[in-house]
Amino acid sequence: MRVLLIEDSQKTADFIKRGLEEEGFAVDAASSGEAGLLLADRNTYDIFVLDIMLPGKDGFEVCRILRGKGIAAPILMLTGRQEIADRVKGLNTGADDYLLKPFAFEELVARIRALLRREKQIIPEVLQAGTLVMNTATKQVALKRKFINLTAKEFEILEYLMRHPDKLVTRTMLEQHIWNQEFEGNTNLVDVYVKKLRDKLGAGGTKFIKTIRGSGYRLVIK
């Protein structure tokens, strides 16, 4: 999952970014509302973590602009101000949740995961393609009832493919969803991870994940 963190405190941003990356998220960070909006125009994000007190455009204005652009991804607002009026204003401008500073990092992660589950509630937590089964809640993958150990990136790639069965998933789509803006798109890293994933799936690897020459990949669900 790809996160856009908009936070002007470098110390806080570094802490959140490092922690979320350790949890398996791809994180881009911006230190102002304007910089965050530029990234939002350039990339697709699964969720926004947005501080209210920002230089230039504040969090309320950024939230309003994001929603005005038709961006529907969840927005979690952060603030050190405890006034109820601020919380009401944030929710009214389009935010989905609110977290007061200082907060426990575990709560931040729990709220992010809850918002992402709510966003994808029409999609089951257990995904299946033939004898390949994935539980997105427990992060477990099994092929013919035999569990397979995947790295975080391998799991993310397979989950993205399984959420788009029988559809072309381009390398660009995988790059934008799984890596942050520091990713060098001209590398063959996506192909390397797909090969590793296929190897771990064994004989079924090429059966489930088909290469669409010059375009990307397709997960076959039969």
N, C-alpha and C positions, 0 to 999 in steps of 0.2 A: 504494500500500500504506500502511496506517495503523499507526503504531508508538506504543506506550505506553512512554515512558522514565520509570523510577522511579529517581531519583538525588538524594541530598541535597546534594551539592556544587553550588551554583549555577553556579560557573565551569565545572565539567565538564559539567553539564546544558546550559548555553547553547552550549558548544562542540559537543557531540554533536547537539543539536537543529538548530543552524544548518547543520552539515555534512550531516545526513541530509536536511534540506529542500532543500539544494542538489542532492542526489542524486535528488530527485523524490519523497521520502516525505512523508506528512502525519504530523506528530509532535505528540502531547500529552505534557506533562511533569508529573510529580508529585515532590514533595520528601520524601515520607514513604510508608511502606507503607500507612497508613490512607487517605491521599489517593489513592494509586494504585488501591487496591481500590474506592474509590467511583467512579473513572473507569471501571474495568473493569466495574462493575455497570451503568453508564450507557451505555457505548458498546461497539462490537465492534471488536476489534483483530486485525490479521494477525500481529503478533509483539510480544513484550514484551522490553525491554532492562532488566534488573533488577539494581541494585546490591545487594550482600549487606549491607553495613554501613549500615543505615538507622535513624533514630530510631524508637522505638516498635516496631512489628512489623518484624523484620529480613527480609532477602531470602528466607531459608529459609522463614519462616512465610508470607510473601506467596505464594511459589511453591506451598506446600502448600495454601493457601486457594484459589488460582486453580484448581488441579487438582481440589480437592474440589468446586468449583462446576461441574465438567464442562467447563471452558475448555481446549480442546485446542491452541490456537495455540502456536507455538514460543516458548520462553523462553530467552533468552541472559543468563547471569549475568555480572556484572562484579565484580571484587574486587582489592584490593591485597594480599591474604593469599595466600601461595604454598603453604600446607600442603595436602598431598594429601588429608588427611581432610576439609578444607572442600570440595574439589572433589567428592569422593565423596558427601558429604552433600547437596550441591546437586543432583547428578544423581539421587540417590535420592529427593529430594523432588519430582522431576518436571521439572527443568531439562533442556534439550536440548543446551546447549553452555555453555562456560565461557571467559572471556577475562580474562587477568591485566592489571592496571594496573601501570605505564603501557603503553598499547598504541598502535600506529599506527592512525590513523583508517581507512586503506585496509583494514586487516585486519578492523576492526569491520564495515565495509560488506560485505566479502567473506563474512564469517561470517553476517551477516544474510541476504544473498542466497542463500547455500547452504542455510540453514535454510528459507527460503521455497520454494526449489526442491524440497527434500525433502518439504515439506508438500504440494506440489502435483504430486508426481512422476507421479501417474496422469493428469495433464493435460499434453498435449504443449506444447512451447515454441512450436511453430508452429501458430497458430490460423487457421482459414479459414472464410469465409462466401461461397460462390460464387466470384467473381473477386477478392474482398477477402482479402488474406493479411497476417497479422501475425506477426513473429518477436519474441517477448518477450525473447529473449536479446540480440539486436542492436539492439532498439528500432526496427526498420524496419517500415513499412507500405507495401504496394503494392496498387494497384487496376488490374486488367488489365495487370499486370507493370510499371506505372509507379509509381515511388516517390513517396510523399506525405510532406511535412515536417509533423510535428505537434509542438505544444508538449507539455511533460510532462503537464499536466492533460488535454489532449485525448487523449493516448495512454492515460492511465489510464482515462478514461471509455470509450474504445473497447475497451480490453482487458477491462474489467469486463463490458461488453455482450457481447463475443465469448466470454467464459467462461460466459455464461448465455444461450445462443442460444435463440430462440423462447420466451423467458420474460419475464414482466413484470418490469422493473427500475424501481422507484419512484424518485422524486427523493430521497426520504429515504435509500434504500439507497446512492445515489451520493454524497450528502452525507456520510454516515457513513463510507463507505469511502475517499473521496478527500480530504476536508478535515478539519482538526483541529477541536477544540472551539471555536476562536475564530470559526468560520464562522457567519455569520448566516443561519439556516435560512429566514428569511422573505424573502430576496432571490430574484431570478430568475437567479442566477449559473449554476445548472445548465443552464437553458434557453439562456442566452447561449453557454455552451461547446458545447452540443449543436448549436446553429445554426452556430457556427464550424466544428465538425467536419463537419457536413453540407456546408457551403460548400466545404470542402477536398476532400471526396469527389466534388464536382461533381454531375452528373446522377444518380449512384448514391446520393447522400446520403439522400434521402427513401425510396429503394427499400430500402436496408439498415436504416435506423433509422426505425421507425414510431412515431408519437406515439399513446399510449393516453390519450385525453382524460381529464383529471382525475386521472390516476394516475401516468404516467411514460412509459417507452419500451420498445420490444421490438426486438431485432435479428433480422431475417428472414434465414435462412441459405440460402434457395432462390436 
